[in-house]
Amino acid sequence: MLLAVCFFALMNVAVKTLPHIPAIEIILFRSVFSFIASYLILKRKAVPVFGNNKKLLVIRGVVGSVGLITFFYTLQHIPLASAVTIQYLGPIFTSILGIFIVKEKVKPKQFLFFAIAFSGVIMIEGFDPRIDSLFLAIGITSALFSGLAYNVIRKLKNTEHPLVIVFTFL
């Protein structure tokens, strides 16, 4: 897990240092390795590449891609720390959306914590003049779509092989 965190941090820094390359192109190059590796493993294990629940897999792919594209776009246009902090709204959106999508039980006091966390992100925008409202909105959109993707994954986890979920994200 620690290694994964280090790699994600390195990826964020790499994206930040490449503002001249469109986010969508960076994602394409990022996805090539995952695509090839997951395809080969799925074939070797004789797991159907396109899974069982194609509708949810497509939804997962679309919302995950929108989340990743908007996150990389935000990384390229606002300070790294602010972009990552805004992205940390993802778990809040995951919990809130989980109430409706996967029927998650949320305690009433958790809504207070959600409001505090969201207020913190709004404060970041207010204190850092380098963050335009448009990029704040794009960052929040990224976190929202990440939350959607995580909830779709939760619905898929009982019917799909984990590598099929990875494969359809590409």
C-alpha positions as CSV (number, residue, x, y, z in Angstrom):
1,M,0.0,0.0,0.0
2,L,2.9,2.3,0.8
3,L,4.5,1.6,-2.5
4,A,1.2,2.4,-4.3
5,V,1.0,5.8,-2.5
6,C,4.5,6.6,-3.6
7,F,3.8,5.7,-7.2
8,F,0.6,7.8,-7.2
9,A,2.5,10.7,-5.7
10,L,5.2,10.4,-8.4
11,M,2.5,10.2,-11.1
12,N,0.9,13.4,-9.8
13,V,4.3,15.2,-9.9
14,A,5.0,13.9,-13.4
15,V,1.6,15.1,-14.6
16,K,2.3,18.5,-13.0
17,T,5.6,18.8,-14.8
18,L,4.0,18.1,-18.2
19,P,1.5,21.0,-18.6
20,H,2.3,21.3,-22.3
21,I,0.9,17.8,-23.0
22,P,-2.9,17.5,-22.9
23,A,-4.2,15.5,-19.9
24,I,-6.0,13.1,-22.3
25,E,-2.7,12.2,-24.0
26,I,-1.0,11.5,-20.6
27,I,-3.9,9.2,-19.7
28,L,-3.5,7.4,-23.0
29,F,0.1,6.7,-22.3
30,R,-0.6,5.8,-18.7
31,S,-3.3,3.3,-19.8
32,V,-1.3,1.4,-22.4
33,F,0.7,-0.6,-19.8
34,S,-2.4,-1.4,-17.8
35,F,-4.3,-2.4,-20.9
36,I,-1.7,-4.8,-22.1
37,A,-0.9,-6.3,-18.6
38,S,-4.6,-6.8,-17.6
39,Y,-5.5,-8.2,-21.0
40,L,-2.7,-10.8,-20.9
41,I,-3.5,-11.8,-17.4
42,L,-7.2,-12.1,-18.1
43,K,-6.5,-14.3,-21.2
44,R,-4.1,-16.4,-19.2
45,K,-6.7,-17.0,-16.5
46,A,-9.4,-17.6,-19.1
47,V,-11.6,-14.8,-17.6
48,P,-14.0,-13.1,-20.1
49,V,-12.4,-9.8,-21.0
50,F,-15.6,-7.9,-21.2
51,G,-17.2,-9.3,-18.0
52,N,-20.7,-10.1,-17.2
53,N,-22.4,-6.7,-16.5
54,K,-21.4,-4.7,-19.5
55,K,-23.7,-1.8,-18.7
56,L,-22.1,-1.2,-15.3
57,L,-18.6,-1.8,-16.7
58,V,-19.2,0.9,-19.3
59,I,-20.5,3.3,-16.7
60,R,-17.5,2.6,-14.5
61,G,-15.2,3.2,-17.5
62,V,-16.9,6.5,-18.4
63,V,-17.2,8.0,-14.9
64,G,-13.7,6.8,-14.0
65,S,-12.3,8.4,-17.2
66,V,-14.0,11.7,-16.6
67,G,-12.7,11.7,-13.0
68,L,-9.2,11.0,-14.1
69,I,-9.2,13.4,-17.0
70,T,-10.5,16.3,-14.9
71,F,-8.1,15.4,-12.1
72,F,-5.1,15.5,-14.4
73,Y,-6.4,18.8,-16.0
74,T,-6.7,20.3,-12.5
75,L,-3.2,19.1,-11.6
76,Q,-1.8,20.9,-14.7
77,H,-3.5,24.2,-14.0
78,I,-3.4,24.8,-10.2
79,P,-0.8,24.2,-7.5
80,L,-0.2,20.5,-6.9
81,A,-1.1,20.6,-3.2
82,S,-4.4,22.3,-3.9
83,A,-5.3,19.9,-6.7
84,V,-4.6,16.9,-4.5
85,T,-6.5,18.4,-1.5
86,I,-9.6,19.1,-3.7
87,Q,-9.3,15.5,-5.0
88,Y,-9.6,14.3,-1.3
89,L,-13.3,15.2,-1.6
90,G,-13.6,12.0,-3.5
91,P,-14.2,9.8,-0.4
92,I,-16.9,12.3,0.8
93,F,-18.7,12.0,-2.5
94,T,-18.2,8.2,-2.3
95,S,-20.0,8.1,1.0
96,I,-22.8,10.5,0.1
97,L,-23.4,8.8,-3.3
98,G,-23.1,5.4,-1.6
99,I,-26.3,6.2,0.3
100,F,-28.2,6.1,-3.0
101,I,-26.2,3.7,-5.2
102,V,-25.2,0.9,-2.8
103,K,-27.6,1.7,0.0
104,E,-24.7,2.6,2.4
105,K,-25.7,3.5,6.0
106,V,-24.3,6.8,7.1
107,K,-24.7,8.2,10.6
108,P,-26.2,11.7,10.9
109,K,-23.0,13.0,12.6
110,Q,-21.0,12.1,9.5
111,F,-22.8,14.8,7.5
112,L,-21.3,17.3,9.9
113,F,-17.8,15.9,9.0
114,F,-18.7,16.1,5.3
115,A,-19.6,19.7,5.6
116,I,-16.4,20.5,7.5
117,A,-14.3,18.8,4.9
118,F,-16.1,20.5,2.0
119,S,-15.7,23.9,3.8
120,G,-12.0,23.3,4.0
121,V,-11.7,22.8,0.3
122,I,-13.7,26.0,-0.3
123,M,-11.4,27.8,2.1
124,I,-8.4,26.7,0.1
125,E,-9.9,28.3,-3.0
126,G,-10.5,31.5,-1.0
127,F,-7.0,31.8,0.4
128,D,-5.1,30.9,-2.7
129,P,-5.5,33.5,-5.4
130,R,-3.8,31.1,-7.9
131,I,-6.9,28.9,-7.9
132,D,-9.5,30.1,-10.4
133,S,-13.2,29.2,-9.6
134,L,-13.3,27.3,-12.9
135,F,-10.5,25.0,-11.9
136,L,-12.0,24.6,-8.4
137,A,-15.2,23.5,-10.1
138,I,-13.3,21.1,-12.4
139,G,-11.5,19.7,-9.4
140,I,-14.7,19.1,-7.5
141,T,-16.2,17.5,-10.6
142,S,-13.2,15.2,-10.6
143,A,-13.8,14.2,-7.0
144,L,-17.5,13.7,-7.7
145,F,-16.8,11.4,-10.7
146,S,-14.2,9.5,-8.6
147,G,-16.9,8.9,-6.0
148,L,-19.3,7.7,-8.7
149,A,-16.6,5.3,-10.0
150,Y,-15.9,3.9,-6.5
151,N,-19.6,3.2,-6.0
152,V,-19.9,1.5,-9.4
153,I,-16.9,-0.6,-8.5
154,R,-18.6,-1.6,-5.2
155,K,-21.6,-2.8,-7.2
156,L,-19.4,-4.7,-9.6
157,K,-17.1,-6.4,-7.1
158,N,-19.5,-9.3,-6.6
159,T,-20.0,-10.1,-10.2
160,E,-16.7,-9.2,-11.9
161,H,-13.1,-10.2,-11.7
162,P,-11.0,-7.3,-10.4
163,L,-8.9,-7.2,-13.6
164,V,-12.0,-6.9,-15.7
165,I,-12.9,-3.8,-13.8
166,V,-9.3,-2.5,-14.4
167,F,-9.4,-3.4,-18.0
168,T,-12.7,-1.6,-18.7
169,F,-11.3,1.6,-17.1
170,L,-8.9,1.9,-19.9
